[in-house]
């Protein structure tokens, strides 16, 4: 059934193959939808497609992927064909993704970020089960490092001059503390 769904959305779709092109397309899709890039594990994807008219996207893998997210301590599986409709801050009508809850595998049907300021992402399963996690648990580590680096440089430019101003003041305070301590020692001796 998934193959038929993909076939019905192929017309006017952008279909990408090749490791580097797939990586770029997956990053583009999640970035444009304001979703974390780690939502689409890239292992062994041979094709990724997106129909911008309908919002439908799919991935085709060589084989089923069993994936363990260390950040949330959860195991998921991604079938050879995964589909969803992607829109801003949401993937709906998801097929081919399951997560292990207790001892049961449940199908994930919806992934969304209701309030970006909260930093939370919500997963809904077919049985109506919802789980909320931090968005950061699904960000690609490279993506996070890039953001930190971008922020770190301007902060460094501000902090370095402040250190130069604080250093003499700190030394002066330390000297005064030593002088005060010496005066107290002298007072105690007298």
C-alpha positions in Angstrom: 0.0 0.0 0.0 2.9 2.4 0.8 4.4 1.9 -2.7 1.0 2.8 -4.2 0.9 5.9 -2.1 4.4 6.9 -3.2 3.4 6.2 -6.9 0.4 8.5 -6.6 2.5 11.4 -5.4 5.5 11.0 -7.8 4.1 13.3 -10.4 5.5 16.8 -9.8 7.7 15.4 -7.0 11.4 16.1 -6.5 13.1 12.7 -6.3 16.7 12.5 -5.1 19.2 9.6 -5.1 22.8 9.4 -4.0 24.1 9.7 -0.5 25.2 13.3 -0.5 22.0 14.5 -2.4 19.8 12.5 0.0 21.6 14.0 3.0 21.1 17.6 1.6 17.4 17.0 0.7 16.6 15.5 4.2 18.3 18.5 5.8 16.4 20.9 3.5 13.0 19.3 4.2 13.4 19.4 8.0 14.9 22.9 8.0 12.1 24.3 5.9 9.5 22.7 8.1 11.3 24.0 11.3 11.8 20.4 12.5 15.0 18.8 13.9 17.2 17.1 11.3 17.6 14.0 13.3 13.9 13.0 12.7 15.0 11.3 9.5 17.9 8.8 10.2 19.8 8.6 7.0 21.1 5.0 7.2 20.8 3.2 3.9 18.3 5.5 2.2 18.4 5.0 -1.5 15.7 7.5 -2.5 14.0 10.5 -0.9 11.1 12.2 -2.6 9.0 15.3 -1.9 6.0 16.6 -3.7 5.9 20.3 -2.8 2.3 20.7 -4.1 0.9 18.1 -1.7 3.5 18.2 1.0 4.0 14.4 0.7 7.4 13.0 1.2 8.9 9.6 1.4 12.1 7.7 2.0 13.0 4.3 0.5 15.7 2.2 2.3 17.6 -0.9 1.2 16.4 -2.6 4.4 14.4 -1.9 7.5 16.4 0.2 10.0 16.4 -0.4 13.7 17.5 2.8 15.4 18.3 3.6 19.0 18.2 7.2 20.1 20.6 7.5 23.1 19.3 10.9 24.1 15.8 9.6 24.9 16.7 6.0 25.5 14.2 4.8 22.9 14.3 2.2 20.1 12.5 2.9 16.8 12.2 1.1 13.5 12.0 2.6 10.1 10.5 0.4 7.4 12.0 0.2 3.9 9.3 2.8 2.9 8.5 5.7 5.2 5.9 8.3 4.2 4.4 11.4 5.7 2.9 14.8 4.8 5.3 17.5 5.9 4.3 21.0 6.8 5.5 23.7 9.1 6.5 22.2 12.5 4.6 18.9 11.7 4.7 15.5 10.0 1.3 14.0 9.7 -0.2 10.7 8.4 3.2 9.1 9.1 3.6 5.5 7.9 6.5 3.1 8.4 7.8 4.4 11.7 7.4 2.5 15.0 8.6 3.1 18.5 8.9 0.7 21.4 6.7 1.5 24.4 7.0 -0.8 27.3 7.1 -4.1 25.4 4.9 -3.1 22.5 5.7 -1.6 19.1 3.4 1.3 18.3 3.1 3.0 15.0 3.9 6.7 15.0 1.3 8.7 13.1 2.0 12.3 13.9 5.0 14.4 14.9 4.6 18.0 15.8 6.0 21.1 17.6 3.0 23.0 18.9 5.0 25.7 20.7 8.6 26.3 19.4 9.5 28.3 22.5 8.8 25.3 24.7 11.6 23.3 23.1 9.2 20.2 23.0 8.3 17.9 20.2 5.2 15.6 20.5 4.9 12.1 19.0 1.4 10.5 18.6 0.9 6.8 18.0 -2.1 5.1 16.4 -3.6 4.2 19.8 -3.7 7.9 20.7 -0.6 7.5 22.9 1.4 10.8 23.0 5.0 11.2 24.2 6.7 14.6 24.5 10.5 15.0 24.3 13.0 17.8 24.0 13.5 18.9 20.4 17.3 18.8 21.1 17.1 15.0 21.4 16.4 14.8 17.7 18.9 17.4 16.4 21.8 16.1 14.5 24.9 16.6 16.6 26.7 18.5 13.7 23.7 20.9 13.6 24.0 21.7 17.3 27.8 22.2 17.0 27.4 24.6 14.2 24.9 26.7 16.1 27.1 26.7 19.2 30.1 27.8 17.1 28.1 30.7 15.5 27.1 31.9 19.0 30.5 31.4 20.6 32.4 33.7 18.3 30.4 36.9 19.1 30.4 36.0 22.8 34.1 35.6 22.7 34.5 39.1 21.1 32.5 40.6 24.0 34.1 38.5 26.8 37.8 39.1 26.0 37.7 42.9 26.4 35.7 42.5 29.6 38.4 40.2 31.0 41.0 42.8 30.4 39.0 45.4 32.4 38.2 43.0 35.2 41.7 41.6 35.6 43.3 44.8 37.1 40.2 45.3 39.3 40.4 41.7 40.5 44.1 42.1 41.4 43.4 45.4 43.2 40.6 43.7 45.3 43.0 40.8 46.1 45.7 43.3 47.3 43.2 45.1 49.4 42.0 41.9 51.0 45.7 41.0 51.8 46.2 44.4 53.3 43.1 44.2 55.4 44.1 40.7 56.6 47.6 42.1 57.5 46.0 44.9 59.5 43.8 42.5 61.4 46.9 40.4 62.3 48.7 43.5 63.5 45.6 44.5 65.6 45.5 41.0 67.1 49.2 41.2 68.0 48.8 44.6 69.7 
